[in-house]
Amino acid sequence: MSEIKVPAMGESITEGTVSRWMVKEGENVNQGDVLLELETDKVNIEISAEESGVLEKIIRQEGETVEIGETIGTLSAGSGGGSGAPASEPAAAEEKKAATPAPEAPTPTAPVAAAPESSDSAKTASPSARKLARERGIELDQVQSKDPIGRVYQDDVKSHNNQAPAPAAPPANKAPAAPSAPAAGSSTYTKPVERQRMSRRRATIAKRLVEAQQTAAMLTTFNEVDMTAIMDVRKRRKDKFKEKHEINLGFMSFFTKAVVGALKKFPTINAEIDGEDVVLKKYYDIGIAVSAKEGLVVPVVRDADRLGFAEIEKSIADLASKARSNTLALSDLQGGTFTITNGGTFGSLLSTPILNTPQVGILGMHKIQLRPVAIDAERMENRPMMYIALSYDHRIIDGSEAVRFLVTVKELLEDPESLLIEG
């Protein structure tokens, strides 16, 4: 008999939640079959059988929190791939069948619900989605995927089930008919609500954001950027840029380059606090906040100071695609030194971003909006303007340093050619 243990999942992840067992106690499994899904604050992990056998016992149930290295089940060695019953049962089942009177013969019709199994291969789907579809008798071809690349996930199957035609109205004798409207002054009317369990990732995000506000002396300083020069460069260069690099020239590469240039001038903002020490980081791994289905994630562009504009754009596009298809690896999320978040994609005009601890700085981008700007004492022009915000940890960053950092970012963005030198 072997133990099923929670595997190590990388730095900063010490526990997870059992999201769903894919097999039941007594079922046969083959080596490599997915046993369960484990939900963490960063990614969902599928734990597979290391050998063929029978799932002897489930120790930790769905919804329970488990720690790295903890035993959550046991697997007895045997010949996996059976009918789903323990290996010791077939002979006993045959004997029982022989002794059973004829009228009981129709009982084997119970497993009919598993019939759609052969039809679930037409679409790409996660193992958990296939398992749930088989259990509910749903054909994956009929499930609408929210994923950009068409991959079906467990939530898609659940949504399909919720969208299925509602059953016929209950019999009249099941419950008394409700009055069409509550009587005047009556307090018996219950307003409809829906209660949803918070996902592991959402719960952890909530916990860490609250911790960031409670543990860091967080302040935010603001400035605004005239985006005229960047928009002019993009307009003139975007076609040749895409033709050469096969990627669009977006705003994020400019902001990443500007942030790196400013961090080199103000290294304390690219640091973290470790007890009573300040750890100054001499590398620039820039986190890019992405809103995904399961919640906010911050994949990291590694060594951004060594990358060109095209390499930055490709890295961000690749990480964003992985985030939205829930295929990010733990290595994609670990070790950032500074974060950029762009609320402007959703129309935000101004916000105060919360630190992504243990980092001590985060830059917030916002919506580009035409606003009247004084060019000199006599002229006004409508310019594409963006508010930018720097939230920082005042324990190690002085206000003047934060303001000068943000001014440096502004100056680099308003003179894009300088990014070739400063970035």
C-alpha distance (Angstrom), angle and dihedral (degrees) to the residues before:
residue distance angle dihedral
M1 . . .
S2 3.81 . .
E3 3.78 130.7 .
I4 3.80 123.3 -121.1
K5 3.80 106.0 -138.4
V6 3.80 135.0 -175.2
P7 3.82 105.0 -103.5
A8 3.78 125.3 -133.2
M9 3.80 107.2 -91.9
G10 3.80 104.5 -171.1
E11 3.77 136.9 -85.2
S12 3.80 119.9 -31.8
I13 3.82 93.0 18.7
T14 3.80 110.6 102.7
E15 3.78 101.7 151.9
G16 3.78 144.9 16.9
T17 3.78 142.5 -174.7
V18 3.80 125.3 -106.1
S19 3.78 99.3 -117.7
R20 3.81 101.0 180.0
W21 3.79 139.4 -17.5
M22 3.81 110.0 -134.6
V23 3.80 94.4 -161.7
K24 3.79 133.8 40.4
E25 3.77 130.2 -130.0
G26 3.79 110.1 -77.8
E27 3.80 95.8 24.7
N28 3.78 121.2 128.8
V29 3.80 119.2 -121.4
N30 3.78 135.4 -173.0
Q31 3.78 124.6 -133.3
G32 3.80 107.3 -83.5
D33 3.81 95.6 24.5
V34 3.81 113.9 135.7
L35 3.80 109.9 -107.9
L36 3.78 100.7 -179.1
E37 3.79 146.2 -18.1
L38 3.79 118.5 -114.8
E39 3.80 117.3 -158.9
T40 3.80 119.9 -149.2
D41 3.76 131.7 174.8
K42 3.81 90.9 -99.6
V43 3.80 110.9 30.1
N44 3.79 139.9 -3.7
I45 3.81 114.4 -110.8
E46 3.80 125.9 -153.5
I47 3.82 112.2 -148.0
S48 3.80 113.1 -151.7
A49 3.78 132.8 -161.3
E50 3.80 112.2 -95.0
E51 3.80 90.8 -155.3
S52 3.79 139.7 13.3
G53 3.76 117.9 -93.5
V54 3.79 145.3 91.6
L55 3.81 126.1 -49.2
E56 3.79 95.9 -118.5
K57 3.79 101.0 -178.2
I58 3.80 140.6 -2.1
I59 3.80 107.3 -143.3
R60 3.81 101.3 175.6
Q61 3.79 117.7 43.5
E62 3.80 131.8 -145.4
G63 3.79 112.5 -71.6
E64 3.81 94.6 25.6
T65 3.80 121.2 125.5
V66 3.80 114.6 -123.2
E67 3.80 133.5 -174.1
I68 3.80 132.2 -133.7
G69 3.81 110.7 -79.8
E70 3.82 94.2 15.4
T71 3.82 117.8 138.6
I72 3.81 109.1 -119.3
G73 3.79 100.7 169.9
T74 3.79 146.0 -8.5
L75 3.79 131.5 -118.4
S76 3.81 123.2 -159.8
A77 3.79 117.3 -148.2
G78 3.79 116.1 -108.4
S79 3.79 144.6 112.8
G80 3.76 105.6 -53.1
G81 3.76 126.2 -155.5
G82 3.80 97.8 64.1
S83 3.75 129.6 140.2
G84 3.75 94.4 -76.7
A85 3.82 97.6 -89.2
P86 3.82 126.8 108.2
A87 3.80 114.4 -84.2
S88 3.82 91.9 -115.7
E89 3.79 94.6 55.8
P90 3.86 106.2 70.6
A91 3.81 95.9 75.6
A92 3.77 93.2 45.7
A93 3.80 89.7 46.6
E94 3.81 91.2 53.8
E95 3.83 91.5 50.5
K96 3.77 91.1 49.0
K97 3.78 91.3 48.2
A98 3.82 91.5 52.9
A99 3.80 91.5 51.8
T100 3.79 95.4 44.7
P101 3.82 118.0 104.2
A102 3.81 116.5 -112.2
P103 3.84 97.4 -108.7
E104 3.81 89.7 67.4
A105 3.81 94.3 58.1
P106 3.86 95.7 100.1
T107 3.84 91.4 68.4
P108 3.87 94.6 95.4
T109 3.83 88.9 73.4
A110 3.82 90.6 84.8
P111 3.86 97.1 91.3
V112 3.83 93.3 60.8
A113 3.83 91.1 110.4
A114 3.80 90.2 71.5
A115 3.80 93.1 62.6
P116 3.83 97.1 99.9
E117 3.83 89.4 67.3
S118 3.78 93.4 100.2
S119 3.78 92.6 54.1
D120 3.80 98.4 54.8
S121 3.79 97.6 84.2
A122 3.79 98.0 77.8
K123 3.81 91.3 84.9
T124 3.78 131.5 45.4
A125 3.78 107.1 -110.4
S126 3.80 140.3 164.0
P127 3.82 116.2 -104.2
S128 3.80 90.6 -111.8
A129 3.82 91.0 53.3
R130 3.81 91.5 50.5
K131 3.80 91.5 48.4
L132 3.81 93.3 49.6
A133 3.81 92.1 45.6
R134 3.80 91.1 53.0
E135 3.80 91.8 48.6
R136 3.80 92.4 50.6
G137 3.80 95.6 40.7
I138 3.81 92.9 -118.2
E139 3.80 122.8 149.2
L140 3.81 110.6 -133.7
D141 3.81 90.7 -141.2
Q142 3.81 87.1 68.9
V143 3.81 95.3 50.1
Q144 3.79 117.1 99.5
S145 3.80 112.1 -137.3
K146 3.80 122.6 -144.8
D147 3.80 90.2 -162.4
P148 3.85 115.8 107.5
I149 3.80 91.7 -131.4
G150 3.80 94.8 45.3
R151 3.81 98.8 -108.8
V152 3.80 112.2 151.5
Y153 3.81 118.0 -131.7
Q154 3.79 133.1 -171.4
D155 3.81 92.6 -97.4
D156 3.82 90.1 55.7
V157 3.80 90.3 55.9
K158 3.79 91.0 47.8
S159 3.81 90.5 49.5
H160 3.79 90.4 49.9
N161 3.77 89.6 52.7
N162 3.79 90.6 50.1
Q163 3.79 91.0 50.0
A164 3.81 93.8 51.8
P165 3.83 116.6 115.0
A166 3.77 110.5 -76.8
P167 3.82 116.7 -110.3
A168 3.75 119.8 -104.1
A169 3.77 117.4 -78.2
P170 3.83 112.9 -80.2
P171 3.80 118.0 -100.4
A172 3.74 115.5 -83.0
N173 3.79 92.4 -114.3
K174 3.83 93.4 56.5
A175 3.79 93.8 82.7
P176 3.78 135.7 -8.1
A177 3.78 115.7 -96.4
A178 3.81 112.8 -95.9
P179 3.78 118.5 -124.0
S180 3.79 114.2 -101.6
A181 3.79 90.7 -118.0
P182 3.80 134.7 5.7
A183 3.76 115.7 -97.1
A184 3.77 116.7 -101.4
G185 3.78 110.1 -77.8
S186 3.81 92.3 8.1
S187 3.81 117.7 145.0
T188 3.82 96.2 -170.1
Y189 3.82 95.9 94.7
T190 3.81 111.5 106.2
K191 3.78 116.6 -153.1
P192 3.81 114.5 -134.4
V193 3.79 117.9 -102.7
E194 3.78 134.9 169.7
R195 3.80 121.9 -144.5
Q196 3.81 117.9 -155.0
R197 3.78 127.2 -175.7
M198 3.80 110.9 -119.5
S199 3.80 111.6 -115.8
R200 3.77 118.6 -116.1
R201 3.80 91.1 -111.8
R202 3.80 93.9 48.5
A203 3.82 91.6 47.3
T204 3.81 91.5 50.1
I205 3.80 92.3 46.3
A206 3.80 89.1 52.4
K207 3.80 91.6 48.4
R208 3.80 94.6 48.8
L209 3.79 94.8 45.7
V210 3.79 90.1 52.8
E211 3.81 90.4 46.3
A212 3.81 90.3 50.8
Q213 3.79 90.6 55.1
Q214 3.80 92.8 45.0
T215 3.81 98.6 45.6
A216 3.81 104.1 34.5
A217 3.79 126.5 65.5
M218 3.79 89.0 -129.1
L219 3.78 122.6 -168.8
T220 3.80 132.1 166.1
T221 3.79 128.7 -144.8
F222 3.81 124.9 -169.6
N223 3.77 140.2 -151.7
E224 3.78 137.0 158.4
V225 3.78 132.5 -122.9
D226 3.78 128.3 -146.6
M227 3.81 101.3 -135.9
T228 3.82 94.7 -167.9
A229 3.80 96.3 106.1
I230 3.81 95.4 45.8
M231 3.79 92.0 47.6
D232 3.80 89.6 49.6
V233 3.83 91.7 51.4
R234 3.80 91.4 48.3
K235 3.78 91.9 48.4
R236 3.80 92.8 51.3
R237 3.80 98.2 39.6
K238 3.80 107.2 29.9
D239 3.83 97.2 92.7
K240 3.82 95.7 48.2
F241 3.79 90.4 40.9
K242 3.80 92.6 54.8
E243 3.79 92.5 42.7
K244 3.79 91.0 53.7
H245 3.81 101.5 37.3
E246 3.83 102.7 24.0
I247 3.80 91.5 -130.0
N248 3.80 133.3 94.2
L249 3.78 120.0 -104.8
G250 3.79 102.4 -120.8
F251 3.78 135.3 175.6
M252 3.80 96.4 -102.7
S253 3.79 95.1 73.3
F254 3.82 90.4 55.0
F255 3.81 91.9 48.8
T256 3.80 93.0 45.4
K257 3.80 90.9 51.4
A258 3.81 91.5 46.5
V259 3.81 91.9 49.7
V260 3.81 92.2 50.2
G261 3.80 90.6 49.7
A262 3.81 91.3 50.8
L263 3.82 93.3 45.1
K264 3.80 89.9 55.9
K265 3.81 88.9 57.2
F266 3.81 93.9 44.2
P267 3.83 106.2 33.7
T268 3.81 94.8 172.3
I269 3.81 88.6 72.2
N270 3.82 88.1 58.9
A271 3.81 92.0 56.7
E272 3.78 142.7 84.2
I273 3.79 136.5 -143.7
D274 3.81 118.0 -111.1
G275 3.79 108.7 -177.2
E276 3.79 104.3 -61.7
D277 3.81 93.3 -18.8
V278 3.79 129.6 91.1
V279 3.81 112.0 -141.5
L280 3.80 109.3 -151.2
K281 3.80 110.5 -158.1
K282 3.79 117.5 -145.1
Y283 3.80 93.6 -163.1
Y284 3.79 131.8 69.3
D285 3.80 116.2 -133.0
I286 3.78 103.6 165.5
G287 3.80 119.7 -157.9
I288 3.81 116.8 -144.5
A289 3.81 113.4 -157.6
V290 3.82 112.8 -132.6
S291 3.79 126.9 -174.1
A292 3.82 107.8 -134.7
K293 3.80 133.4 175.5
E294 3.80 93.5 -96.5
G295 3.82 94.2 44.9
L296 3.78 140.3 -80.6
V297 3.80 117.3 -25.4
V298 3.80 129.5 179.6
P299 3.82 112.3 -149.3
V300 3.79 115.0 -171.7
V301 3.81 131.5 -122.3
R302 3.81 102.6 -146.5
D303 3.82 122.6 -136.5
A304 3.79 92.3 -4.8
D305 3.79 90.5 175.6
R306 3.82 89.5 66.4
L307 3.80 96.1 48.7
G308 3.78 129.3 91.1
F309 3.80 124.0 -134.8
A310 3.81 93.2 -92.7
E311 3.80 93.2 48.2
I312 3.80 91.0 50.9
E313 3.80 92.4 48.8
K314 3.81 91.7 48.8
S315 3.80 92.5 47.8
I316 3.79 92.6 50.2
A317 3.82 92.9 46.2
D318 3.80 91.3 49.6
L319 3.81 93.8 47.9
A320 3.82 92.7 46.1
S321 3.81 90.7 51.1
K322 3.81 91.0 50.5
A323 3.80 91.3 47.9
R324 3.80 93.2 53.1
S325 3.80 93.0 46.1
N326 3.83 91.6 45.6
T327 3.81 92.6 -121.6
L328 3.80 99.8 120.5
A329 3.78 114.9 133.8
L330 3.78 121.0 -137.1
S331 3.80 88.8 -112.2
D332 3.82 88.6 61.8
L333 3.81 90.9 60.8
Q334 3.78 105.3 41.1
G335 3.78 133.7 93.9
G336 3.81 106.7 13.1
T337 3.80 116.9 165.9
F338 3.83 99.9 -161.4
T339 3.81 134.1 7.2
I340 3.80 135.5 -138.8
T341 3.81 119.5 -162.3
N342 3.80 124.3 -173.9
G343 3.78 113.1 -154.6
G344 3.79 88.3 164.3
T345 3.81 90.5 82.5
F346 3.81 87.0 70.0
G347 3.81 94.7 42.6
S348 3.80 99.6 -96.2
L349 3.79 111.5 159.0
L350 3.81 97.4 -172.3
S351 3.80 136.3 -0.9
T352 3.81 143.6 155.3
P353 3.82 108.2 -122.1
I354 3.82 118.4 -147.1
L355 3.80 119.3 -124.3
N356 3.79 119.1 -97.6
T357 3.80 95.1 -135.8
P358 3.00 137.1 -109.4
Q359 3.81 82.2 30.7
V360 3.79 114.8 89.1
G361 3.81 99.6 -151.3
I362 3.80 139.5 46.4
L363 3.81 129.1 176.6
G364 3.78 120.1 -145.0
M365 3.81 120.3 -154.2
H366 3.80 121.2 -162.6
K367 3.78 143.8 -170.5
I368 3.81 118.9 -53.8
Q369 3.77 107.5 -124.7
L370 3.79 133.0 176.4
R371 3.80 108.8 -115.4
P372 3.81 133.2 168.0
V373 3.81 109.8 -100.8
A374 3.80 127.1 -169.9
I375 3.81 106.8 -121.7
D376 3.78 92.6 -177.6
A377 3.80 137.9 -27.7
E378 3.81 91.7 -65.9
R379 3.83 107.3 29.5
M380 3.77 134.4 70.2
E381 3.80 125.6 -174.1
N382 3.77 135.3 -177.5
R383 3.80 106.3 -116.7
P384 3.83 132.4 -179.9
M385 3.80 100.4 -109.2
M386 3.80 132.2 -175.6
Y387 3.78 128.0 -167.1
I388 3.79 112.9 -138.3
A389 3.81 126.5 -165.4
L390 3.79 132.4 -160.5
S391 3.79 117.3 -160.4
Y392 3.79 111.8 -167.5
D393 3.79 143.3 171.6
H394 3.80 106.9 -103.3
R395 3.82 90.8 -160.7
I396 3.81 90.7 81.6
I397 3.82 103.9 8.3
D398 3.79 120.1 70.6
G399 3.77 120.0 -143.2
S400 3.80 92.5 -115.9
E401 3.79 90.9 52.9
A402 3.81 91.5 50.4
V403 3.80 92.0 48.9
R404 3.81 92.5 48.9
F405 3.80 90.9 47.7
L406 3.80 90.5 54.4
V407 3.80 91.8 45.4
T408 3.82 88.7 52.7
V409 3.81 90.7 52.1
K410 3.80 89.2 49.6
E411 3.82 93.5 49.6
L412 3.81 93.3 48.3
L413 3.79 92.0 49.7
E414 3.79 93.3 48.1
D415 3.82 89.4 51.9
P416 3.84 102.1 41.4
E417 3.82 94.3 176.0
S418 3.80 88.2 64.7
L419 3.82 89.1 64.2
L420 3.79 88.5 72.5
I421 3.81 87.1 63.7
E422 3.81 104.4 29.1
G423 3.83 97.9 37.7
